[in-house]
Amino acid sequence: MSSALSPAQVFLAVEPVDIRLGVDGLSLRVQQSLGRTPTDGSAYAFRNRAGNRIKLLVWDGNGVWLCVRRLHTGRFVWPQSSDQLFTL
């Protein structure tokens, strides 16, 4: 069982998402668009089109954590790639 504080891997979804999506919508995105299982112990990071908000989806073995971060100034630096998924 993995811990919410130490996921096995961190994946960045390169394509922006509708940040209004919740646990179910982002889990579906992980499965359908990224071809991964949201309960594999990894963390999945998503950002909005403007780049000022991110959501982190993490399965801890008992449930799902959904963390949100919003910047009032500036933007998150995000990889530019033709791939849908970027691994940290």
Biopython code that builds the backbone (N, CA, C, O; Angstrom):
import numpy as np
from Bio.PDB.StructureBuilder import StructureBuilder

atoms = [
    (1, "MET", "N", (0.847, -1.176, 0.000)),
    (1, "MET", "CA", (0.000, 0.000, 0.000)),
    (1, "MET", "C", (0.891, 1.237, 0.000)),
    (1, "MET", "O", (1.829, 1.326, 0.793)),
    (2, "SER", "N", (0.611, 2.175, -0.868)),
    (2, "SER", "CA", (1.400, 3.399, -0.936)),
    (2, "SER", "C", (0.788, 4.471, -0.041)),
    (2, "SER", "O", (-0.358, 4.359, 0.394)),
    (3, "SER", "N", (1.553, 5.480, 0.217)),
    (3, "SER", "CA", (1.106, 6.569, 1.077)),
    (3, "SER", "C", (0.820, 7.805, 0.242)),
    (3, "SER", "O", (1.435, 8.011, -0.805)),
    (4, "ALA", "N", (-0.109, 8.620, 0.701)),
    (4, "ALA", "CA", (-0.444, 9.856, -0.015)),
    (4, "ALA", "C", (0.756, 10.793, -0.063)),
    (4, "ALA", "O", (0.847, 11.640, -0.952)),
    (5, "LEU", "N", (1.676, 10.648, 0.887)),
    (5, "LEU", "CA", (2.829, 11.532, 0.932)),
    (5, "LEU", "C", (3.993, 11.030, 0.101)),
    (5, "LEU", "O", (4.944, 11.773, -0.140)),
    (6, "SER", "N", (3.935, 9.780, -0.343)),
    (6, "SER", "CA", (5.027, 9.244, -1.149)),
    (6, "SER", "C", (4.501, 8.324, -2.246)),
    (6, "SER", "O", (4.628, 7.104, -2.146)),
    (7, "PRO", "N", (3.909, 8.904, -3.294)),
    (7, "PRO", "CA", (3.407, 8.079, -4.391)),
    (7, "PRO", "C", (4.559, 7.400, -5.124)),
    (7, "PRO", "O", (5.687, 7.892, -5.115)),
    (8, "ALA", "N", (4.266, 6.265, -5.759)),
    (8, "ALA", "CA", (5.271, 5.521, -6.507)),
    (8, "ALA", "C", (5.871, 6.374, -7.623)),
    (8, "ALA", "O", (7.088, 6.373, -7.811)),
    (9, "GLN", "N", (5.041, 7.096, -8.359)),
    (9, "GLN", "CA", (5.471, 7.981, -9.442)),
    (9, "GLN", "C", (4.516, 9.157, -9.501)),
    (9, "GLN", "O", (3.403, 9.099, -8.979)),
    (10, "VAL", "N", (4.965, 10.223, -10.142)),
    (10, "VAL", "CA", (4.118, 11.386, -10.378)),
    (10, "VAL", "C", (4.035, 11.590, -11.884)),
    (10, "VAL", "O", (5.054, 11.713, -12.564)),
    (11, "PHE", "N", (2.821, 11.624, -12.390)),
    (11, "PHE", "CA", (2.587, 11.835, -13.812)),
    (11, "PHE", "C", (1.906, 13.182, -14.004)),
    (11, "PHE", "O", (0.978, 13.524, -13.272)),
    (12, "LEU", "N", (2.366, 13.943, -14.986)),
    (12, "LEU", "CA", (1.730, 15.202, -15.350)),
    (12, "LEU", "C", (0.930, 14.981, -16.625)),
    (12, "LEU", "O", (1.475, 14.529, -17.632)),
    (13, "ALA", "N", (-0.342, 15.292, -16.587)),
    (13, "ALA", "CA", (-1.160, 15.269, -17.797)),
    (13, "ALA", "C", (-0.826, 16.538, -18.567)),
    (13, "ALA", "O", (-1.112, 17.639, -18.096)),
    (14, "VAL", "N", (-0.236, 16.402, -19.723)),
    (14, "VAL", "CA", (0.279, 17.559, -20.472)),
    (14, "VAL", "C", (-0.854, 18.437, -20.978)),
    (14, "VAL", "O", (-0.764, 19.663, -20.915)),
    (15, "GLU", "N", (-1.913, 17.827, -21.477)),
    (15, "GLU", "CA", (-3.036, 18.596, -22.023)),
    (15, "GLU", "C", (-3.871, 19.198, -20.892)),
    (15, "GLU", "O", (-4.195, 18.496, -19.933)),
    (16, "PRO", "N", (-4.226, 20.480, -20.983)),
    (16, "PRO", "CA", (-5.046, 21.112, -19.941)),
    (16, "PRO", "C", (-6.416, 20.438, -19.819)),
    (16, "PRO", "O", (-6.945, 19.889, -20.786)),
    (17, "VAL", "N", (-6.978, 20.495, -18.604)),
    (17, "VAL", "CA", (-8.297, 19.913, -18.351)),
    (17, "VAL", "C", (-9.223, 20.985, -17.781)),
    (17, "VAL", "O", (-8.782, 22.044, -17.333)),
    (18, "ASP", "N", (-10.513, 20.679, -17.812)),
    (18, "ASP", "CA", (-11.504, 21.520, -17.145)),
    (18, "ASP", "C", (-11.297, 21.324, -15.649)),
    (18, "ASP", "O", (-11.581, 20.249, -15.123)),
    (19, "ILE", "N", (-10.818, 22.327, -14.975)),
    (19, "ILE", "CA", (-10.424, 22.206, -13.574)),
    (19, "ILE", "C", (-11.626, 21.996, -12.656)),
    (19, "ILE", "O", (-11.451, 21.720, -11.470)),
    (20, "ARG", "N", (-12.833, 22.121, -13.181)),
    (20, "ARG", "CA", (-14.035, 21.843, -12.393)),
    (20, "ARG", "C", (-14.242, 20.351, -12.190)),
    (20, "ARG", "O", (-15.066, 19.952, -11.367)),
    (21, "LEU", "N", (-13.511, 19.518, -12.925)),
    (21, "LEU", "CA", (-13.634, 18.072, -12.761)),
    (21, "LEU", "C", (-13.249, 17.672, -11.343)),
    (21, "LEU", "O", (-12.318, 18.226, -10.758)),
    (22, "GLY", "N", (-13.972, 16.709, -10.804)),
    (22, "GLY", "CA", (-13.684, 16.198, -9.465)),
    (22, "GLY", "C", (-12.985, 14.859, -9.542)),
    (22, "GLY", "O", (-12.391, 14.515, -10.564)),
    (23, "VAL", "N", (-13.057, 14.105, -8.458)),
    (23, "VAL", "CA", (-12.385, 12.808, -8.360)),
    (23, "VAL", "C", (-12.842, 11.869, -9.480)),
    (23, "VAL", "O", (-12.012, 11.254, -10.149)),
    (24, "ASP", "N", (-14.137, 11.759, -9.682)),
    (24, "ASP", "CA", (-14.652, 10.826, -10.687)),
    (24, "ASP", "C", (-14.239, 11.229, -12.105)),
    (24, "ASP", "O", (-13.805, 10.386, -12.890)),
    (25, "GLY", "N", (-14.374, 12.507, -12.426)),
    (25, "GLY", "CA", (-14.013, 12.983, -13.760)),
    (25, "GLY", "C", (-12.527, 12.849, -14.056)),
    (25, "GLY", "O", (-12.143, 12.465, -15.160)),
    (26, "LEU", "N", (-11.689, 13.164, -13.071)),
    (26, "LEU", "CA", (-10.244, 13.045, -13.276)),
    (26, "LEU", "C", (-9.813, 11.581, -13.311)),
    (26, "LEU", "O", (-8.908, 11.224, -14.064)),
    (27, "SER", "N", (-10.448, 10.730, -12.508)),
    (27, "SER", "CA", (-10.148, 9.292, -12.550)),
    (27, "SER", "C", (-10.501, 8.708, -13.913)),
    (27, "SER", "O", (-9.768, 7.881, -14.454)),
    (28, "LEU", "N", (-11.617, 9.140, -14.455)),
    (28, "LEU", "CA", (-12.017, 8.706, -15.790)),
    (28, "LEU", "C", (-11.015, 9.174, -16.833)),
    (28, "LEU", "O", (-10.695, 8.437, -17.766)),
    (29, "ARG", "N", (-10.521, 10.388, -16.678)),
    (29, "ARG", "CA", (-9.510, 10.934, -17.591)),
    (29, "ARG", "C", (-8.220, 10.109, -17.534)),
    (29, "ARG", "O", (-7.609, 9.825, -18.564)),
    (30, "VAL", "N", (-7.817, 9.732, -16.324)),
    (30, "VAL", "CA", (-6.625, 8.889, -16.158)),
    (30, "VAL", "C", (-6.805, 7.576, -16.911)),
    (30, "VAL", "O", (-5.886, 7.119, -17.591)),
    (31, "GLN", "N", (-7.968, 6.975, -16.795)),
    (31, "GLN", "CA", (-8.233, 5.691, -17.435)),
    (31, "GLN", "C", (-8.351, 5.812, -18.949)),
    (31, "GLN", "O", (-7.691, 5.076, -19.683)),
    (32, "GLN", "N", (-9.177, 6.723, -19.416)),
    (32, "GLN", "CA", (-9.498, 6.779, -20.841)),
    (32, "GLN", "C", (-8.447, 7.502, -21.675)),
    (32, "GLN", "O", (-8.050, 7.010, -22.731)),
    (33, "SER", "N", (-8.001, 8.646, -21.220)),
    (33, "SER", "CA", (-7.072, 9.438, -22.028)),
    (33, "SER", "C", (-5.618, 9.042, -21.821)),
    (33, "SER", "O", (-4.823, 9.060, -22.760)),
    (34, "LEU", "N", (-5.273, 8.684, -20.586)),
    (34, "LEU", "CA", (-3.876, 8.399, -20.280)),
    (34, "LEU", "C", (-3.573, 6.900, -20.278)),
    (34, "LEU", "O", (-2.409, 6.500, -20.273)),
    (35, "GLY", "N", (-4.622, 6.070, -20.280)),
    (35, "GLY", "CA", (-4.423, 4.634, -20.328)),
    (35, "GLY", "C", (-3.792, 4.051, -19.073)),
    (35, "GLY", "O", (-3.086, 3.045, -19.148)),
    (36, "ARG", "N", (-4.033, 4.660, -17.931)),
    (36, "ARG", "CA", (-3.460, 4.207, -16.663)),
    (36, "ARG", "C", (-4.592, 3.881, -15.697)),
    (36, "ARG", "O", (-5.758, 4.151, -15.983)),
    (37, "THR", "N", (-4.246, 3.307, -14.566)),
    (37, "THR", "CA", (-5.208, 2.990, -13.515)),
    (37, "THR", "C", (-5.030, 3.989, -12.381)),
    (37, "THR", "O", (-3.934, 4.079, -11.827)),
    (38, "PRO", "N", (-6.057, 4.741, -12.014)),
    (38, "PRO", "CA", (-5.896, 5.764, -10.978)),
    (38, "PRO", "C", (-5.591, 5.199, -9.596)),
    (38, "PRO", "O", (-5.200, 5.948, -8.700)),
    (39, "THR", "N", (-5.762, 3.893, -9.405)),
    (39, "THR", "CA", (-5.504, 3.274, -8.102)),
    (39, "THR", "C", (-4.176, 2.521, -8.072)),
    (39, "THR", "O", (-4.014, 1.592, -7.281)),
    (40, "ASP", "N", (-3.230, 2.905, -8.917)),
    (40, "ASP", "CA", (-1.950, 2.189, -9.003)),
    (40, "ASP", "C", (-0.882, 2.716, -8.039)),
    (40, "ASP", "O", (0.263, 2.269, -8.088)),
    (41, "GLY", "N", (-1.238, 3.646, -7.177)),
    (41, "GLY", "CA", (-0.272, 4.188, -6.223)),
    (41, "GLY", "C", (0.495, 5.389, -6.736)),
    (41, "GLY", "O", (1.344, 5.930, -6.028)),
    (42, "SER", "N", (0.208, 5.814, -7.957)),
    (42, "SER", "CA", (0.861, 6.989, -8.536)),
    (42, "SER", "C", (0.033, 8.238, -8.258)),
    (42, "SER", "O", (-1.139, 8.157, -7.890)),
    (43, "ALA", "N", (0.659, 9.379, -8.441)),
    (43, "ALA", "CA", (-0.037, 10.665, -8.354)),
    (43, "ALA", "C", (-0.194, 11.203, -9.765)),
    (43, "ALA", "O", (0.699, 11.046, -10.597)),
    (44, "TYR", "N", (-1.320, 11.832, -10.034)),
    (44, "TYR", "CA", (-1.610, 12.402, -11.350)),
    (44, "TYR", "C", (-1.908, 13.881, -11.184)),
    (44, "TYR", "O", (-2.811, 14.264, -10.439)),
    (45, "ALA", "N", (-1.149, 14.707, -11.881)),
    (45, "ALA", "CA", (-1.312, 16.150, -11.789)),
    (45, "ALA", "C", (-1.951, 16.676, -13.069)),
    (45, "ALA", "O", (-1.578, 16.280, -14.173)),
    (46, "PHE", "N", (-2.917, 17.571, -12.903)),
    (46, "PHE", "CA", (-3.642, 18.189, -14.010)),
    (46, "PHE", "C", (-3.607, 19.695, -13.824)),
    (46, "PHE", "O", (-3.586, 20.186, -12.695)),
    (47, "ARG", "N", (-3.602, 20.427, -14.925)),
    (47, "ARG", "CA", (-3.646, 21.892, -14.819)),
    (47, "ARG", "C", (-4.719, 22.440, -15.747)),
    (47, "ARG", "O", (-5.160, 21.779, -16.687)),
    (48, "ASN", "N", (-5.124, 23.672, -15.451)),
    (48, "ASN", "CA", (-6.112, 24.315, -16.317)),
    (48, "ASN", "C", (-5.408, 25.008, -17.481)),
    (48, "ASN", "O", (-4.180, 25.090, -17.519)),
    (49, "ARG", "N", (-6.183, 25.491, -18.407)),
    (49, "ARG", "CA", (-5.627, 26.118, -19.612)),
    (49, "ARG", "C", (-4.815, 27.374, -19.285)),
    (49, "ARG", "O", (-3.788, 27.626, -19.915)),
    (50, "ALA", "N", (-5.262, 28.152, -18.318)),
    (50, "ALA", "CA", (-4.558, 29.382, -17.950)),
    (50, "ALA", "C", (-3.244, 29.096, -17.216)),
    (50, "ALA", "O", (-2.364, 29.955, -17.167)),
    (51, "GLY", "N", (-3.108, 27.896, -16.647)),
    (51, "GLY", "CA", (-1.877, 27.529, -15.968)),
    (51, "GLY", "C", (-1.759, 28.047, -14.548)),
    (51, "GLY", "O", (-0.684, 27.981, -13.952)),
    (52, "ASN", "N", (-2.855, 28.565, -13.996)),
    (52, "ASN", "CA", (-2.782, 29.096, -12.636)),
    (52, "ASN", "C", (-3.411, 28.173, -11.591)),
    (52, "ASN", "O", (-3.452, 28.515, -10.409)),
    (53, "ARG", "N", (-3.905, 26.998, -12.019)),
    (53, "ARG", "CA", (-4.495, 26.043, -11.085)),
    (53, "ARG", "C", (-4.057, 24.634, -11.449)),
    (53, "ARG", "O", (-3.955, 24.277, -12.623)),
    (54, "ILE", "N", (-3.800, 23.842, -10.415)),
    (54, "ILE", "CA", (-3.517, 22.425, -10.628)),
    (54, "ILE", "C", (-4.340, 21.606, -9.643)),
    (54, "ILE", "O", (-4.732, 22.078, -8.576)),
    (55, "LYS", "N", (-4.584, 20.366, -10.038)),
    (55, "LYS", "CA", (-5.209, 19.383, -9.153)),
    (55, "LYS", "C", (-4.331, 18.141, -9.180)),
    (55, "LYS", "O", (-3.815, 17.741, -10.223)),
    (56, "LEU", "N", (-4.179, 17.547, -8.011)),
    (56, "LEU", "CA", (-3.377, 16.343, -7.859)),
    (56, "LEU", "C", (-4.286, 15.233, -7.350)),
    (56, "LEU", "O", (-4.946, 15.387, -6.323)),
    (57, "LEU", "N", (-4.320, 14.132, -8.057)),
    (57, "LEU", "CA", (-5.147, 12.985, -7.720)),
    (57, "LEU", "C", (-4.229, 11.861, -7.242)),
    (57, "LEU", "O", (-3.337, 11.434, -7.975)),
    (58, "VAL", "N", (-4.446, 11.380, -6.009)),
    (58, "VAL", "CA", (-3.581, 10.340, -5.434)),
    (58, "VAL", "C", (-4.441, 9.298, -4.724)),
    (58, "VAL", "O", (-5.300, 9.644, -3.914)),
    (59, "TRP", "N", (-4.209, 8.040, -5.027)),
    (59, "TRP", "CA", (-4.842, 6.928, -4.320)),
    (59, "TRP", "C", (-3.898, 6.504, -3.209)),
    (59, "TRP", "O", (-2.720, 6.258, -3.470)),
    (60, "ASP", "N", (-4.387, 6.411, -1.964)),
    (60, "ASP", "CA", (-3.507, 6.054, -0.849)),
    (60, "ASP", "C", (-3.731, 4.639, -0.327)),
    (60, "ASP", "O", (-3.189, 4.274, 0.716)),
    (61, "GLY", "N", (-4.515, 3.846, -1.032)),
    (61, "GLY", "CA", (-4.787, 2.488, -0.602)),
    (61, "GLY", "C", (-6.144, 2.352, 0.069)),
    (61, "GLY", "O", (-6.729, 1.269, 0.080)),
    (62, "ASN", "N", (-6.646, 3.442, 0.626)),
    (62, "ASN", "CA", (-7.950, 3.441, 1.279)),
    (62, "ASN", "C", (-8.958, 4.321, 0.562)),
    (62, "ASN", "O", (-10.165, 4.095, 0.656)),
    (63, "GLY", "N", (-8.476, 5.304, -0.138)),
    (63, "GLY", "CA", (-9.342, 6.259, -0.809)),
    (63, "GLY", "C", (-8.525, 7.187, -1.682)),
    (63, "GLY", "O", (-7.325, 6.992, -1.876)),
    (64, "VAL", "N", (-9.188, 8.186, -2.197)),
    (64, "VAL", "CA", (-8.552, 9.114, -3.131)),
    (64, "VAL", "C", (-8.385, 10.477, -2.483)),
    (64, "VAL", "O", (-9.304, 10.993, -1.847)),
    (65, "TRP", "N", (-7.208, 11.051, -2.651)),
    (65, "TRP", "CA", (-6.935, 12.432, -2.248)),
    (65, "TRP", "C", (-7.035, 13.302, -3.493)),
    (65, "TRP", "O", (-6.500, 12.947, -4.543)),
    (66, "LEU", "N", (-7.708, 14.425, -3.384)),
    (66, "LEU", "CA", (-7.756, 15.404, -4.459)),
    (66, "LEU", "C", (-7.270, 16.720, -3.877)),
    (66, "LEU", "O", (-7.954, 17.345, -3.067)),
    (67, "CYS", "N", (-6.103, 17.124, -4.291)),
    (67, "CYS", "CA", (-5.485, 18.350, -3.780)),
    (67, "CYS", "C", (-5.571, 19.424, -4.854)),
    (67, "CYS", "O", (-5.411, 19.141, -6.042)),
    (68, "VAL", "N", (-5.821, 20.641, -4.436)),
    (68, "VAL", "CA", (-5.969, 21.773, -5.366)),
    (68, "VAL", "C", (-5.002, 22.867, -4.963)),
    (68, "VAL", "O", (-4.820, 23.144, -3.778)),
    (69, "ARG", "N", (-4.380, 23.490, -5.959)),
    (69, "ARG", "CA", (-3.500, 24.634, -5.718)),
    (69, "ARG", "C", (-3.857, 25.717, -6.726)),
    (69, "ARG", "O", (-3.936, 25.457, -7.927)),
    (70, "ARG", "N", (-4.073, 26.936, -6.230)),
    (70, "ARG", "CA", (-4.415, 28.066, -7.103)),
    (70, "ARG", "C", (-3.410, 29.184, -6.857)),
    (70, "ARG", "O", (-3.166, 29.574, -5.715)),
    (71, "LEU", "N", (-2.835, 29.689, -7.930)),
    (71, "LEU", "CA", (-1.919, 30.822, -7.840)),
    (71, "LEU", "C", (-2.677, 32.116, -8.095)),
    (71, "LEU", "O", (-3.496, 32.190, -9.012)),
    (72, "HIS", "N", (-2.411, 33.121, -7.296)),
    (72, "HIS", "CA", (-3.030, 34.428, -7.525)),
    (72, "HIS", "C", (-2.230, 35.246, -8.531)),
    (72, "HIS", "O", (-2.782, 36.095, -9.231)),
    (73, "THR", "N", (-0.946, 34.989, -8.596)),
    (73, "THR", "CA", (-0.102, 35.615, -9.613)),
    (73, "THR", "C", (0.827, 34.551, -10.183)),
    (73, "THR", "O", (1.213, 33.618, -9.479)),
    (74, "GLY", "N", (1.177, 34.687, -11.430)),
    (74, "GLY", "CA", (2.086, 33.745, -12.068)),
    (74, "GLY", "C", (1.374, 32.532, -12.618)),
    (74, "GLY", "O", (0.148, 32.426, -12.587)),
    (75, "ARG", "N", (2.191, 31.610, -13.129)),
    (75, "ARG", "CA", (1.683, 30.379, -13.739)),
    (75, "ARG", "C", (2.582, 29.219, -13.352)),
    (75, "ARG", "O", (3.761, 29.404, -13.049)),
    (76, "PHE", "N", (2.019, 28.029, -13.365)),
    (76, "PHE", "CA", (2.816, 26.826, -13.175)),
    (76, "PHE", "C", (3.573, 26.534, -14.460)),
    (76, "PHE", "O", (3.015, 26.645, -15.552)),
    (77, "VAL", "N", (4.827, 26.165, -14.337)),
    (77, "VAL", "CA", (5.618, 25.767, -15.502)),
    (77, "VAL", "C", (5.255, 24.318, -15.806)),
    (77, "VAL", "O", (5.355, 23.450, -14.940)),
    (78, "TRP", "N", (4.837, 24.068, -17.032)),
    (78, "TRP", "CA", (4.339, 22.753, -17.422)),
    (78, "TRP", "C", (5.065, 22.293, -18.667)),
    (78, "TRP", "O", (5.368, 23.121, -19.525)),
    (79, "PRO", "N", (5.355, 21.021, -18.804)),
    (79, "PRO", "CA", (6.070, 20.542, -19.999)),
    (79, "PRO", "C", (5.227, 20.701, -21.263)),
    (79, "PRO", "O", (4.004, 20.567, -21.233)),
    (80, "GLN", "N", (5.890, 20.981, -22.343)),
    (80, "GLN", "CA", (5.260, 21.030, -23.656)),
    (80, "GLN", "C", (5.720, 19.792, -24.402)),
    (80, "GLN", "O", (6.917, 19.597, -24.609)),
    (81, "SER", "N", (4.787, 18.965, -24.803)),
    (81, "SER", "CA", (5.152, 17.705, -25.424)),
    (81, "SER", "C", (4.023, 17.227, -26.311)),
    (81, "SER", "O", (2.867, 17.614, -26.140)),
    (82, "SER", "N", (4.377, 16.379, -27.260)),
    (82, "SER", "CA", (3.333, 15.754, -28.074)),
    (82, "SER", "C", (2.741, 14.556, -27.339)),
    (82, "SER", "O", (1.707, 14.029, -27.749)),
    (83, "ASP", "N", (3.388, 14.119, -26.255)),
    (83, "ASP", "CA", (2.858, 13.023, -25.436)),
    (83, "ASP", "C", (1.754, 13.542, -24.542)),
    (83, "ASP", "O", (1.729, 14.724, -24.201)),
    (84, "GLN", "N", (0.838, 12.663, -24.161)),
    (84, "GLN", "CA", (-0.256, 13.040, -23.283)),
    (84, "GLN", "C", (0.156, 13.023, -21.820)),
    (84, "GLN", "O", (-0.490, 13.641, -20.974)),
    (85, "LEU", "N", (1.247, 12.304, -21.528)),
    (85, "LEU", "CA", (1.649, 12.089, -20.141)),
    (85, "LEU", "C", (3.138, 12.334, -20.002)),
    (85, "LEU", "O", (3.924, 11.920, -20.853)),
    (86, "PHE", "N", (3.521, 12.999, -18.940)),
    (86, "PHE", "CA", (4.912, 13.309, -18.637)),
    (86, "PHE", "C", (5.206, 12.741, -17.261)),
    (86, "PHE", "O", (4.458, 12.997, -16.318)),
    (87, "THR", "N", (6.277, 11.978, -17.127)),
    (87, "THR", "CA", (6.614, 11.323, -15.860)),
    (87, "THR", "C", (7.707, 12.093, -15.141)),
    (87, "THR", "O", (8.696, 12.500, -15.752)),
    (88, "LEU", "N", (7.526, 12.292, -13.840)),
    (88, "LEU", "CA", (8.566, 12.906, -13.008)),
    (88, "LEU", "C", (9.317, 11.814, -12.286)),
    (88, "LEU", "O", (10.241, 12.101, -11.525)),
]
sb = StructureBuilder()
sb.init_structure("model")
sb.init_model(0)
sb.init_chain("A")
sb.init_seg("    ")
for serial, (resi, resn, name, xyz) in enumerate(atoms, 1):
    if name == "N":
        sb.init_residue(resn, " ", resi, " ")
    sb.init_atom(name, np.array(xyz, "f"), 0.0, 1.0, " ", f" {name:<3s}", serial, name[0])
structure = sb.get_structure()
